[in-house]
Amino acid sequence: MKIAIMGAMPEEVAPILEKLGDYKTIEYANNKFYETTYKGVELVIAYSKIGKVFSTLTATTMIQHFGADVLLFSGVAGAISPTLKVGDLIVATKLAQHDLDITAFGHPYGFVPEGSVFVEADKRMIELSKEVAKEMGKVVQEGIIATGDQFVANEERKNWIGATFNADALEMEGGSVAVVCNALNVPFFILRAISDAADMDASFSFDTFLETSAIESAEFVLKMVDKLLEKSEN
């Protein structure tokens, strides 16, 4: 088994690389990928850069070029649900693209022909995440994550996304990663730590909480790797 661990920004994978220590850096497709062995299993780690295009490219490369069998995404997100506060963790049950709009042709927001509005995350890994959360003493909320090529810092837009997709959080990569993994039959898991509430003063909140939120999310994802290895041995 080869596991891909992905983030969007350097800050989202830096805590993982720091914990792993030794790794090999490979430059490919205008990006850097970090390979290492962890407890006998191969890992490939990368940050995609922000947005759906770059995250699609990176996820596809990790699967097709580096041979990843499973993909874990660690990063930060803005809250939509009032139950989510800064520092909370959310696991995606399913994901949608909130900025995909061909409603002029009679389709719902987020839908394209031969596709679907939502892509569901791997149920087995969601169950494993509950075990990890319990062992770490963390409270992790499950919910719908909406993805778009917009950093949403507007309450009206945030509320529209929440109402249209029943979404709990929003970010800029998860939905496209989900499409890639679904198309290539690769199980995926997306964890987000809440770094802002989307309708706050975005620059202040994001800059203040990004680093600590990314560390929290990264720690959880490494525990997920441990749990995957534990289950594969049984």
Rosetta blueprint (number, residue, H / E / L):
1 M L
2 K E
3 I E
4 A E
5 I E
6 M E
7 G E
8 A L
9 M L
10 P H
11 E H
12 E H
13 V H
14 A H
15 P H
16 I H
17 L H
18 E H
19 K H
20 L H
21 G L
22 D L
23 Y L
24 K E
25 T E
26 I E
27 E E
28 Y E
29 A L
30 N L
31 N E
32 K E
33 F E
34 Y E
35 E E
36 T E
37 T E
38 Y E
39 K L
40 G L
41 V E
42 E E
43 L E
44 V E
45 I E
46 A E
47 Y E
48 S L
49 K L
50 I L
51 G L
52 K H
53 V H
54 F H
55 S H
56 T H
57 L H
58 T H
59 A H
60 T H
61 T H
62 M H
63 I H
64 Q H
65 H L
66 F L
67 G L
68 A L
69 D L
70 V E
71 L E
72 L E
73 F E
74 S E
75 G E
76 V E
77 A E
78 G E
79 A E
80 I L
81 S L
82 P L
83 T L
84 L L
85 K L
86 V L
87 G L
88 D L
89 L E
90 I E
91 V E
92 A E
93 T E
94 K E
95 L E
96 A E
97 Q E
98 H L
99 D L
100 L L
101 D L
102 I L
103 T H
104 A H
105 F H
106 G L
107 H L
108 P L
109 Y L
110 G L
111 F L
112 V L
113 P L
114 E L
115 G L
116 S L
117 V L
118 F L
119 V E
120 E E
121 A L
122 D L
123 K H
124 R H
125 M H
126 I H
127 E H
128 L H
129 S H
130 K H
131 E H
132 V H
133 A H
134 K H
135 E H
136 M H
137 G L
138 K L
139 V L
140 V E
141 Q E
142 E E
143 G E
144 I E
145 I E
146 A E
147 T E
148 G L
149 D L
150 Q L
151 F L
152 V L
153 A L
154 N L
155 E H
156 E H
157 R H
158 K H
159 N H
160 W H
161 I H
162 G H
163 A H
164 T H
165 F H
166 N L
167 A L
168 D L
169 A E
170 L E
171 E E
172 M L
173 E L
174 G H
175 G H
176 S H
177 V H
178 A H
179 V H
180 V H
181 C H
182 N H
183 A H
184 L L
185 N L
186 V L
187 P L
188 F E
189 F E
190 I E
191 L E
192 R E
193 A E
194 I E
195 S E
196 D E
197 A L
198 A L
199 D L
200 M L
201 D L
202 A H
203 S H
204 F H
205 S H
206 F H
207 D H
208 T H
209 F H
210 L H
211 E H
212 T H
213 S H
214 A H
215 I H
216 E H
217 S H
218 A H
219 E H
220 F H
221 V H
222 L H
223 K H
224 M H
225 V H
226 D H
227 K H
228 L H
229 L H
230 E H
231 K H
232 S H
233 E H
234 N L
